[in-house]
Amino acid sequence: MMLSDCHNFCDFRSLARRRVPRAIFDYIDGGADDEVSKRRNAAAIEDCDLVPNVLRGVREVDLSVTVMGQRLELPVYLSPTALQRVFHHEGEMATGSAAAKFGTMFGVSSIGTVSLERVRRAYPKPQCYQFYFHRDRGLNTAMMQSARQAGVEVMMLTVDSITGGNRERDKRSGFGIPFRPKILALPDFVRKPRWGINLLRHEKLSLPQLDQHVDLGGTTMSISRYFTEMLDPAMDWDDVAAMVRDRGGPFCLKGVMAPADAIRAAEIGCAGIILSNHSGRQLDGTRAPFDQLAEVVDAVGDRMDVMVDGGFTRGNHVIKALSLGAKAVALGSCSLFALAAAGQPGVERALGLMREERVRGMKLMGARRVSDLSRSNLRLRGGAFR
Ligand SMILES: Cc1cc2nc3c(=O)[nH]c(=O)nc-3n(C[C@H](O)[C@H](O)[C@H](O)COP(=O)(O)O)c2cc1C
C-alpha cells in the first residue's frame, strides 16, 4: 500500500498502521476507557442526513470563512496535537506547511515537538497556540508571553484535561513523554526500521515549549502523569477571565460541551469555543460534540464563534457541522494518520482530498458559499437536533 492508494481516512489509518510501531499507532488511535465516546463521535455525524437543494446554478464554490478574526480559505483547520515528530520525523513542520499551503490555521500544542517560534517563522499563516493550565502559574504566564512575542493570532486554552484520561492502550504499551519504548515493545519497533532510522537521523526529540520550564528528570513521564501532576485541577472561571483580560486579543476555550459553559465563556470575553471531547481521549461517555452543536450555537452563536471537532473525516461531515452553525471544523486524527503514513505529502493529500470532497459536496447540496448552508439542509434520524 502506498500514498497514492490512500483515498480516505481509513486508507491513511491503514497505511499509518503499517509505517509506525504499534505503541505509536495506538497513541493516535486510542480513546479513554471503553472508547465509547470515540466511536460515538463518528456515529453521531453519520446519524444526521443531508437534504440537498437542486437547480441552484453552482458553478464555483467559495469555501472561505472568518474564524476568530482570521480569514481561512477552508472551513477546516488543523487542531493542535502533541508529539507530532514521534509520528513522523517531520512532525509539526509537515502539518504546519500543509496547513499554510491550503490557506488554513494551524494549531501548535504546548506539548508539541517543534517550537512555536520555529513554526511561526516558517509559516506566517494564522496560528493558534494551545496550552494547558499548569500548577506553575509562572509557566502559564511564560507561555502567554512567548505566544505574544511570536505573533500568534489566537490563544487556545484546553479546558477538558485538568487530569489525564484513562488511556489503557498507552498503559499497555508504556507510551510516554519523553518517548522511550518499553523493552517488550522493542520487537515491534524493529519491524518498522524506516520509522526508527528516520527518527535517529534527524534532530533529537524534544518538547521545546516545556523544556525550558519543566524538568522531566530524564525519566519517562506518561501523558496521563503529565496531566495529573503538572496541570492545575483547581483552574476556574476567574483564572481564565484573568488570562482573557491579560491576552487582549483572540482567546478561545477548547473542550467546552455544555451550553451554560459556552455562555460563561462569552461573558468573560472569549472570541470562540471549540466543542470537543478531545477525540474521546479524556472523559469517556461524553456526548458527541456534533450532537451538542445546535444547542450551543443557539446559546452563543450570535456572540462568539463556535467551532467543533471529533470524528470529522469526510467533506460531507464538515458540511453537516457548517449547516448546524459551526464556523469551522478542526481535524485531529485525520491529519495525524496522514502525517504518520507519509509525512508532509501525506497531510497535503489528505487535505486535498477533503477539499475536493467539500467542493463536490457543496455543489451537490446546491450551496455556493458556506453561508448558503442552514439547518433546513439537515434531518436527524429519529428526531430534532436537541
Ligand atoms: C494523538 C493526539 C494528540 C492530541 N494532543 C492534543 C494536545 O496536545 N492538546 C489538545 O488540546 N488536544 C489534543 N488532541 C485533541 C485534538 O486537538 C482534537 O481535539 C481531536 O483530535 C479531534 O478529534 P478527531 O481526532 O476525531 O478529529 C490530541 C488528539 C490526538 C489524536
PDBQT file of the ligand as one rigid body, heavy atoms in Angstrom, charges set to zero:
ROOT
HETATM    1  C1  LIG A 401      -2.650  11.912  19.133  1.00  0.00    +0.000 C 
HETATM    2  C2  LIG A 401      -3.447  13.086  19.606  1.00  0.00    +0.000 A 
HETATM    3  C3  LIG A 401      -2.816  14.062  20.379  1.00  0.00    +0.000 A 
HETATM    4  C4  LIG A 401      -3.556  15.162  20.831  1.00  0.00    +0.000 A 
HETATM    5  N1  LIG A 401      -2.900  16.157  21.539  1.00  0.00    +0.000 NA
HETATM    6  C5  LIG A 401      -3.609  17.241  21.947  1.00  0.00    +0.000 A 
HETATM    7  C6  LIG A 401      -2.974  18.301  22.641  1.00  0.00    +0.000 A 
HETATM    8  O1  LIG A 401      -1.767  18.305  22.870  1.00  0.00    +0.000 OA
HETATM    9  N2  LIG A 401      -3.746  19.343  23.029  1.00  0.00    +0.000 N 
HETATM   10  C7  LIG A 401      -5.092  19.410  22.774  1.00  0.00    +0.000 A 
HETATM   11  O2  LIG A 401      -5.745  20.379  23.165  1.00  0.00    +0.000 OA
HETATM   12  N3  LIG A 401      -5.709  18.425  22.086  1.00  0.00    +0.000 NA
HETATM   13  C8  LIG A 401      -5.010  17.369  21.671  1.00  0.00    +0.000 A 
HETATM   14  N4  LIG A 401      -5.635  16.369  20.965  1.00  0.00    +0.000 N 
HETATM   15  C9  LIG A 401      -7.066  16.537  20.599  1.00  0.00    +0.000 C 
HETATM   16  C10 LIG A 401      -7.177  17.239  19.241  1.00  0.00    +0.000 C 
HETATM   17  O3  LIG A 401      -6.689  18.549  19.271  1.00  0.00    +0.000 OA
HETATM   18  C11 LIG A 401      -8.650  17.284  18.773  1.00  0.00    +0.000 C 
HETATM   19  O4  LIG A 401      -9.432  17.879  19.760  1.00  0.00    +0.000 OA
HETATM   20  C12 LIG A 401      -9.194  15.891  18.439  1.00  0.00    +0.000 C 
HETATM   21  O5  LIG A 401      -8.184  15.063  17.910  1.00  0.00    +0.000 OA
HETATM   22  C13 LIG A 401     -10.343  15.984  17.451  1.00  0.00    +0.000 C 
HETATM   23  O6  LIG A 401     -10.921  14.740  17.233  1.00  0.00    +0.000 OA
HETATM   24  P1  LIG A 401     -10.544  13.789  15.988  1.00  0.00    +0.000 P 
HETATM   25  O7  LIG A 401      -9.191  13.223  16.312  1.00  0.00    +0.000 OA
HETATM   26  O8  LIG A 401     -11.619  12.770  15.997  1.00  0.00    +0.000 OA
HETATM   27  O9  LIG A 401     -10.503  14.649  14.766  1.00  0.00    +0.000 OA
HETATM   28  C14 LIG A 401      -4.933  15.272  20.516  1.00  0.00    +0.000 A 
HETATM   29  C15 LIG A 401      -5.541  14.285  19.731  1.00  0.00    +0.000 A 
HETATM   30  C16 LIG A 401      -4.809  13.212  19.278  1.00  0.00    +0.000 A 
HETATM   31  C17 LIG A 401      -5.493  12.173  18.418  1.00  0.00    +0.000 C 
ENDROOT
TORSDOF 0
